[in-house]
Amino acid sequence: MSTVAQVAAATPASRDRYVDFLRVASLLGVIVGHFVMAVVLFDFSTGDFHFTNILALAPWTRGATWVLQVMPVFFVVGGFSHAVTVRSLRRRGGGYADFVRARIGRLVQPALVFVMVWLVVGAVLDLAAGDEPLVQQAAQIAGQLLWFIGIYLLVAACAPLMVRAHERWGWRVLALLVLAVVAVDVVRLAGGVEPVMWLNFAFVWLAIHQAGFFYADGVADRVGAARLGGMLLGIGAVTLSALVLWGPYGVAMVSYEGETLSNLTPPTVALLAFATAQAGVLLLCRGPVTRWLQRPRPWRAVVAGGAVAMTAFLWHFTALIAVYAVLYVARVNLTAVPTQWSWWGVKALLAVPFALVVAALVMLWRRFDRPPAPTAVVGPAMWRTVVAALAAVCAMVGMLGFAVVGFRGVVRGYVGHIAVVPMTSLAAAMLVAGGAALAVLAARGGYRHSSIHASTSGLDSVPEASGRVSGSPEDAATQ
């Protein structure tokens, strides 16, 4: 049997396969959504070149984001995964440094490879094309997807603290986060205090992440997935409809050029209501999908997809840029807009080369998305906690820095700003690399008494995107 088949066959019966499926499906949804929404216009007769979003040109497509927006799914799954990992490490005497090494370091590793490769590409483009707007804009876009990882690192870094708060105060923590989201929107929109809006990058995603803790606690099993799902869907759908119909919030759950009020950057109470309804739908689907995943073929597909999901996510923008770059070099006019049927025909044709380039990039870079070698827990220590926290902050700020500057002006030092902090692509890269190094340093040596990834099942060979979505293999056996 192949490795995938062996791992799939060795899956414990107690494992929650639905969680693994949702993680893979959410990352795949991001890739498909970006491909569908990207609008690139070339008109060589007029010299007009434009990158934009389908939502800006075709208002009727904005409602589709209620299906295509899958980021909340990833954060709920992350909450489940982090709760299981924190509790497992706690049982084995691990500390914050162990958590950062096992979870945050694991995520930064493939992202750092992506960053280093694109720094070289960006430098070559900078030297060869200079100030050419089209080239520099493409280089900048290439790194913008890293904002997603930056925000995820924020909630991941807070996970051990938030798990403890959840265990002590339960639903009150979630209620407080929801109230904080509402308060920020009120102060921003009614009070006119715009800077406060950035706080919702933390409050909204922490609230959605916190919901995953309840799933890890087995609330869906105790209440009943269908019953709880119906409640969440009703509450979320009614609240979201009211906010859109009678409030200042738009329909789109994804940002686009020219919108009056974005629901995503920064996130709003409308996105939180949407996430609630979405969680309800997922719980309603849990039973039939779980039964379907008991079949060998679907489960093998999830295991295989999970092994490459993060690599595909990191490189799919690169594939998209490569496809359109070939069309540009070939001087192919792309003048149709999404309001014309011809645009959709072209998009369908481009799906094939896009998928092939993504597959090629995955085959090339997937080796860097493998789990780290098993290490022993080092236990809690103040200096390790401080170093690990610094690692998380450096990696997070670096990722957010790429969301601002991408890989534009690598040689000439193009400067963007995160709030008031100036940022270049080289500075962002050094922060990410420093974060990765500090994560290793914080969990190096010291008191060793239990392996973080002690192998107890074939699932240990599957990268985090699939086999470790619930923490370590030991955790998988106890779900």
N, C-alpha and C positions, 0 to 999 in steps of 0.2 A: 504494500500500500504506500501511497505518497504520504509526505509529512502531514499535509492538510487532512487527508483521510484518517490517518492515525490519531491526530489530535481530536478530530471530530468524534471518532469512535470512542475515545477515552473520556469524553465529557461526562462528569458526574450527573446522575439523574436529578440531583437537587439544584443544579445550576439554573439560574434565571436566564434562559436564553433570550428572552424578550429584551433585556437590557443590552445585550451584545448586538442584537438586531437593530435596536434604535440608535445606537452609537454609529454603526456603519451607515444606516439609512440617512441619518442627519448629515453626515459628512458628504455622502453622495448627493443629497438634496442641495447642499451649498454649491457643489460643483455644477450640477445641472442648472440651478438657478442663475449662477453667474454667466453661464454660457447663453442661456435664453435671453437674459436681460441686457447683455452687452450689445450696443449699437455702434458700429464703426462705419463711417461714411467717407468714401474716396470719390472725388470727381476731378480727374486729371485735366479736363478741359477748362475748368475754372480755378484749379488749384485749391479747392475747398476740401479740407480734411477735418473730421470732427469725431470725437469719442463722446458718447453719451449713454443714457440709460433708457430702456424701452418705456419705463414709467413716466419719463419726462415728455415723450413724444406721443404716447398712446394712453390717455387717462383711463380708458376702459380696462387696461391690464392691471391697474393698481389693486383691484380686488383679488387678483390671483396670488398676491403676496400672502394671503391668509392660508394658502396651501404651500407656497414656496419658502416662506420664512420658517426655517427649522432650527435656528440658533437656540431657542428656549429648550428644545429637546436635548441638545448636547449638554446644556448646563444642568438640567434635571438629572440626566444620566451621570454627569460628573459629580453631582451631589451624592448620589447613591454610591458611586465608586469610592469617593473620598471618605464617606462615613465608614464603609467596610474596611478600607485601608487603615484609617486612623485607629479603629478599634482593634484590628489585628496587630498593628505595631505596638499598641498599648499593652496588649496581653503578653507580648514577647519582650517588653521592656524597652521598646524603641522610643525615641524622642523626636523633636521637630526636625532635626537634621536628617534623620532617617526618612521622614515623610518627604522632605524636599528632594532628597536624592532619588527616592523611589518614584515619585509622581512628577514633580516639576522638572527635575533633571532629565527624566525620561522623555518629556515633551520637548524640552529645549534642544536635545541632541540632534534630531533630524532637522529642526528649524535652523540650527547653527550651520549645518552643512549647506542648506539652501542659501543662507545669507552669504557665506563665503564664496560660493559659486557665482552668485549674482553681483557681488562686489567686483569680481574680475570682469564679468560681462559689462557691468556698468562703467568700469574704468575704460574698457576698450571702446565702448560707445561714446564715452565722453571725449576721448582722444580723437576718435575717427569722425564724429559728427559735430562736435563742438556744441553750439547753441541751437542746433536744428530742433525746433519745437516738437515736431512729431516724435522724434527719437527720444528726447528727454521726457516727454509726457509718457511714453511707453515704459521707460525705465522707472519712472515714478510709480506708475500703476502696478508694476510687477511686485512691489513690496507692500502695497496697501492692505493685502489680505492678512498681514501679520497683526493688524489691530485686533483681530478676533482672538489670536493667541495671547496678546497682551492683556486683554480683559479677562480671559480665562485664567491666566496666571494670577491675576488679582484675587479672584475668588478662591483659587486653589491655595494660595498662600495663607488665606484666612481660614481654610477648612478646619484645621485642628481646633482653633479657638471657637469657631462656630458650632462644631460638633459638641464641644463641652457645654456651650451655652444652650444648645438644643436639648441635651440630656438633662440639664438642670431646670430649664424654664419651658421647654416644649413649644407649644403653639404660640406662646407669648412673644418669642423671638421673631417668628414669621410675621405676626401681627404688627410688631413694632417696625419691622422693615417695610411692610406695606404702608403703614401710616407715614413713615419717612418719605416714601415715594410720593404719596399724595401731597404731603406738606411742601416738598420741593417744587412740585408743579404749581401749587397754589401761590407760593411766594414768587415763583418765576413769572407766571402768566397773569395773576391778579395783582401782585405787588410790583411787577416790573423789574425784579432783581435778577437779571439775566445770568450772572456768573454762577449762581447757586445751581443752575441746571446740571452742571457737570457732576454733582454729587450723585445723580441718579445712575451714572455708569456703575457706581458701587451698589447703591441700594436696590436697583431693579434686578441686577444679575445675582446679587447675594440672596435676594428673596426667592428667585427661581431656583437657584442652587440649593437653598435650604429645603425646598419642597422634596428634593431627592432624598434627604435624610428620613423623611416620613415614609417614603417608599422602602428604604432600607430597614426601617423598623417593622415593616409588615403591615402597615395601616391598610393597604389595599386588600390584603387577605382577610383582615379582621372585619372590616366594614363591608367588603365585597367590591371587587373591581368595577362591576357594572353599576352598582349603586353609587359608589364614590365618583365614578366617571360621569354619570348623569348629573350629579350635583355640581361638579366643577364645570362641566360644559354649560349648564344652565346659568350659573353665576357669572362665568366669564363672558358668555355670549350676550346676556342681557346688559351687563356693565359696558362691554365694548360697544354695543349698538347705541346705547345712550350717549356715550362719550363722543362717538362719531356723528350721530344725528343732531345732538343738541349742544355738544361741546365744541371746543376749538380744534379737535384732533382730526387728522385726515384718515382716509381709508387705508393707505399704504402702510405696511409694516416693515418696509425697506426704504432706505433713503434714496432720493433722486434729486437731480439738479433743478433748482427753481422752486422747490416746495416751501410752503409758508411755515409749516411746523413739522419737523421730522419726528417720527415716533421711535427712531432707532439711534440717532446721533445728536443728542443723547437720548437714551430710552425714556419713555414716559409711562404714566399710569395706564395709558391705552395699550401699550405693549405688554404690560403686566396682566391686564385683563385678557388680552389675546393668548398669552402663555397659559393662563388658567383654563380657558376654553380648550386649548390645544391639549393640555394634560388630560382633560376629561375625555377627549376623543381617543387619545392613546390608551387610556384605561379601558374604554369600551371595546377597543380592538385587541386587548391583551389576550383574552381567552382563545379566540380563533387563531391568532397569529402564533401563539405559543404552541398550540396543537400542530400547526403547520410546520413549525420548527423542529418538531420531534422526528420529522422525516429526514432521512440521511442527506438527500440532495440539497434541500434548502439550508440545512445547518452547515453543510460543507461550504456552501456559497458564503455564508456569514463568516465562517472561520477564515476562508481565503480572502474575503473582502476586508475583514478586520486587520489582517496582516499587512495590508498596503493602504488602508484608508487615509492615514495621516500623510503618507508620502504623496498620494494622489491630491489631497487637499493643498499641500504646499506647492505643488508644481503645476496645478491646472491653469493658473493665470499665465504661467510661462508658455504652456501649450496654446492658449488662446492668442497670446501675442505672436507666437511663431506662425500660426495659421494665417493671421491677418498680415504679418510681415511678408510672407510669401506672395499673397495677393497684391500687396503694395509694390513689391519688386517686379512682379509680372505686369504691373500697371493695369490691373483689373478695376474698372469703375464699379463702385458700390454706392449707388445713389438712391435705391429704394428705401423707404422708411416703414416702420412697423404698421402703419395704417394701410399699406398696400400688400396684397396677397403675394406679390413677387418677393418681398422681403422674407416672408415665412418660407418660401420655397428655397431661397438661398441659404437660410439658416438651417433647414433640414439637410441640405447637401453638405454644409460645413460640419455637421455633427459627426460625419464619418472621419474626416481627417483629424478633427479635434480629439475624438476618442482614441484614434491610433497614436497620436503624439502623446497624449496623457499616458497611454499604456507603455509607450517606449520610455518615457521619463520615469515611470514607476519601476520598470525593469532595471533601469540604470541606477537609481538612487535608493531602492528599497532596502539595500543592505545596511543603510545607516539608520533604519527605523526598527532595528532589532532591539529587544530588551537588553539592558546591561547584564553583565555576568553576575551571578548570585553573590551577594555580600552579606556580612554579618551586621546586625544592628549595633550601633555604638552607644545607644542609650542617651538619656537627657543630660545635658550639661549647658551651663549658661553661655559659655563662649561659642559652643556649637550652635545654639539657638540664634545667637546674634549673627554669626557668619551665614547661617542658612537663611535668615530673614533678609540679610543684605543681598544674598544671591537671588532671592525671589524678586526683590525690588529692582535690582540691576537688569535682570532678564525682562521684567515687565516694562520698565521704562524704555529699554532698547527696542522691544517689539513695537511699542506705541510710537517710538521715534520713526521706525520704518513706515508706519501708517501715514506719517506726515511727509517724509521726504522720499520714501522709496529708495531707489538706487540712482537717483538723479544727481548729476554733478559730482560724481564720486571723486574725480581728480581735482576739479575746480572748487569743490567745497560748497555746494549748494546748501543753503541754510533754511530750515523751516523752524517752527516753534511749537512746542507742547506747552500750552498756556503761555507763560512768559520765558520758558527755558529754550534757548537756541539749540538746534539739533542738526547734525549732518549725518549722512549715511555711515561714515567711518566711526563717528562717536556712538551711533546706535549699535554698530557691529561690536565695538569694544565693550559696550555694556552687556550685550548678550553673551559674548565670549567670557567676560568676567563673571557673569552670573553662573554660567556652566562650570567654570573653574572653582568658584566659591562653593557651589553645591557639592562638588567632589571633595573639596577640602574639609567641609563641615562634617562629612560622614566618613572621614578617613581615619583608620587606626582606632585607638582607644579600646574601650571595654567591649569584647566580643562574646556574645553568649547565645545568639540565635540568628539564623539566616533570614534575611528579608524575603528572599525568593526560594526558600527551600523547596525542592521539587517533590511533589507528592502525587502528581498526575501529569498526563500528557499535555494538559493545558499550559503547563509552564513554558512550552516552546512557542506559544503564540504571543506576538507583540500585544502591547496594552490595548490597541484599538479593538482587539477582539478578546483574546484569552484573559487579559488582565483588567478588563473593564470593571471587575468586581474586586480588584485588589490582587492579592497573591493567590496561587493555586489553593492554599489552605482555605482562603475565604470562599473560593468557588465551591468547595465541598460542604460548606456550612450554610449556604443560602437556602 
